[in-house]
Amino acid sequence: MRVLPILMLCLLPLPALAQKPKVSARVAEPAREAKVDWDGEWTLAVSQSDKLDERIDEHVKDLNFALRLFWKKKLQGACRTFNKLDILAGDSFSVTMGKERPIDTPADGTENDWKRSDDTVFKATLTKDGPTMIQTVTGDGYVLKYVYSMRKDGNSLALQVTYTHPKLDNPFSYKLVFKRND
């Protein structure tokens, strides 16, 4: 008779062990990336943005007189500020900076030709990674890299522009901040 209670105690946990543990529905689904809404018209927030001429002067201040004039003219010609930014997003992106022609590029990094309003031809690419979009424009020996970073509020974005040239010792960069138009 003593064997029966001991046998019952041993057999009781078997059905519980045979069951698979339940996985929480929250854990089972992979975390989805929040969709970033790039579409819209954006206006420059002047007070939060760098002053381009001051940044250029600061960047070339240690060069000799001739090089200072040369690089200042090069940077002023390549790096431009604009009061308005218009982005149309989808499978491809169309970015219009001020009154410039739109830069149309697919979001997968494929290279496209782009002709600026002064008829200078560039190669343009665009890649997207969550709240960051990187647009690279290459032409005439230099590269302009535009890094768009959407702020958490979704109503403002920072644009970090970097100019690189093989003959310029240090890359030149400046920041522009844009607010979404309602």
C-alpha positions as CSV (number, residue, x, y, z in Angstrom):
1,M,0.0,0.0,0.0
2,R,2.8,2.3,0.5
3,V,3.9,1.8,-3.1
4,L,0.7,3.3,-4.5
5,P,1.1,6.8,-3.0
6,I,4.7,6.9,-4.0
7,L,3.8,5.8,-7.5
8,M,1.1,8.5,-7.7
9,L,3.5,11.2,-6.6
10,C,6.0,10.2,-9.3
11,L,3.3,10.0,-12.1
12,L,1.6,13.3,-11.2
13,P,4.2,15.7,-12.8
14,L,4.5,13.8,-16.1
15,P,1.5,15.5,-17.9
16,A,2.9,18.9,-16.8
17,L,6.3,18.1,-18.2
18,A,4.9,16.9,-21.5
19,Q,3.3,20.3,-22.2
20,K,5.2,22.9,-24.2
21,P,5.7,26.3,-22.6
22,K,3.5,29.0,-24.0
23,V,5.3,31.8,-25.7
24,S,3.9,35.3,-25.1
25,A,2.4,36.9,-28.2
26,R,4.5,40.0,-27.6
27,V,7.8,38.0,-27.6
28,A,6.8,35.9,-30.6
29,E,6.5,38.9,-33.0
30,P,9.7,40.6,-34.0
31,A,9.8,44.3,-33.2
32,R,8.6,46.3,-36.2
33,E,10.5,49.5,-37.1
34,A,8.3,52.5,-36.9
35,K,7.6,54.0,-40.3
36,V,9.3,57.4,-40.7
37,D,7.2,59.9,-42.6
38,W,9.7,61.8,-44.8
39,D,7.0,63.2,-47.1
40,G,6.3,66.9,-47.0
41,E,7.5,70.4,-47.2
42,W,10.1,71.6,-44.7
43,T,11.2,75.1,-43.8
44,L,14.7,76.1,-42.5
45,A,14.9,76.9,-38.8
46,V,17.5,79.6,-39.1
47,S,18.1,80.0,-35.4
48,Q,19.0,76.3,-35.0
49,S,21.1,76.1,-38.2
50,D,24.8,76.9,-38.9
51,K,25.6,80.1,-40.7
52,L,27.3,78.9,-43.8
53,D,29.6,81.8,-44.5
54,E,30.9,81.8,-40.9
55,R,31.5,78.1,-41.0
56,I,33.4,78.4,-44.3
57,D,35.6,81.3,-42.9
58,E,36.3,79.3,-39.8
59,H,37.3,76.2,-41.9
60,V,39.8,78.0,-44.1
61,K,41.2,80.5,-41.5
62,D,44.5,78.6,-41.1
63,L,45.3,78.4,-44.8
64,N,47.6,80.8,-46.6
65,F,46.0,83.8,-48.4
66,A,45.9,82.2,-51.9
67,L,44.5,78.8,-50.7
68,R,42.0,80.6,-48.4
69,L,40.5,82.4,-51.4
70,F,40.6,79.3,-53.6
71,W,38.9,77.0,-51.0
72,K,36.4,79.7,-49.9
73,K,35.2,80.1,-53.5
74,K,35.1,76.3,-54.0
75,L,33.1,75.8,-50.8
76,Q,30.7,78.6,-51.5
77,G,30.0,77.2,-55.0
78,A,29.4,73.7,-53.8
79,C,27.8,74.2,-50.4
80,R,24.5,76.0,-50.5
81,T,21.8,76.8,-48.0
82,F,18.2,76.8,-48.9
83,N,15.1,77.9,-47.0
84,K,12.8,75.2,-48.2
85,L,13.1,71.4,-48.5
86,D,10.5,69.2,-50.3
87,I,10.6,65.4,-49.9
88,L,8.5,62.9,-51.8
89,A,9.0,59.4,-50.5
90,G,8.0,56.0,-51.9
91,D,10.0,53.3,-53.6
92,S,12.2,56.2,-54.8
93,F,12.8,59.6,-53.2
94,S,12.6,63.0,-54.8
95,V,14.3,65.7,-52.8
96,T,14.0,69.3,-53.9
97,M,16.4,71.8,-52.1
98,G,15.0,75.3,-52.4
99,K,14.6,76.3,-56.1
100,E,17.0,73.6,-57.3
101,R,15.9,70.8,-59.6
102,P,14.7,67.7,-57.7
103,I,17.2,64.9,-57.0
104,D,15.3,61.6,-57.9
105,T,16.9,58.5,-56.6
106,P,15.8,55.0,-55.6
107,A,16.1,54.2,-51.9
108,D,18.3,51.1,-52.5
109,G,21.5,53.0,-53.2
110,T,21.3,52.8,-57.0
111,E,23.2,55.6,-58.7
112,N,21.3,58.1,-60.9
113,D,22.4,61.1,-62.8
114,W,21.3,64.5,-61.6
115,K,21.7,67.9,-63.4
116,R,21.8,70.9,-61.2
117,S,20.2,74.2,-62.3
118,D,23.5,75.5,-63.6
119,D,23.7,72.3,-65.8
120,T,26.5,70.7,-63.8
121,V,26.0,66.9,-63.9
122,F,26.3,64.8,-60.7
123,K,25.9,61.2,-59.7
124,A,23.4,60.8,-56.9
125,T,22.7,57.8,-54.5
126,L,20.4,57.5,-51.6
127,T,20.1,54.9,-48.8
128,K,17.6,54.8,-45.9
129,D,18.0,53.3,-42.5
130,G,15.2,54.0,-40.1
131,P,15.2,57.6,-39.0
132,T,18.3,58.3,-41.1
133,M,18.5,58.9,-44.8
134,I,21.9,59.4,-46.6
135,Q,22.1,61.1,-49.9
136,T,25.5,61.3,-51.7
137,V,26.1,63.6,-54.6
138,T,29.4,63.2,-56.5
139,G,30.7,65.5,-59.2
140,D,33.6,67.7,-60.4
141,G,36.1,66.0,-58.1
142,Y,34.2,66.4,-54.8
143,V,31.5,64.6,-52.8
144,L,28.6,66.1,-50.9
145,K,27.1,63.8,-48.4
146,Y,23.7,64.8,-47.0
147,V,22.7,63.0,-43.8
148,Y,19.0,63.6,-43.0
149,S,18.1,62.6,-39.4
150,M,14.5,62.7,-38.4
151,R,14.0,63.9,-34.9
152,K,11.8,61.9,-32.5
153,D,8.9,64.4,-32.7
154,G,8.6,63.7,-36.4
155,N,8.1,67.4,-37.1
156,S,11.8,68.4,-37.5
157,L,14.8,67.0,-39.1
158,A,18.5,67.8,-39.0
159,L,20.6,67.8,-42.2
160,Q,24.3,67.4,-41.8
161,V,26.1,68.3,-45.0
162,T,29.7,67.2,-45.5
163,Y,32.0,68.3,-48.4
164,T,35.0,66.2,-49.2
165,H,37.7,66.8,-51.8
166,P,40.9,64.8,-52.3
167,K,43.0,68.0,-52.1
168,L,41.2,69.5,-49.0
169,D,42.9,68.2,-45.9
170,N,39.8,68.2,-43.6
171,P,36.3,67.6,-44.8
172,F,34.0,70.6,-44.4
173,S,30.6,70.2,-42.7
174,Y,27.7,72.2,-41.6
175,K,24.2,71.5,-40.1
176,L,20.8,72.7,-41.2
177,V,17.6,72.1,-39.2
178,F,14.2,72.0,-40.9
179,K,10.7,72.2,-39.4
180,R,7.7,70.4,-41.1
181,N,5.1,72.8,-42.6
182,D,1.6,72.1,-41.4
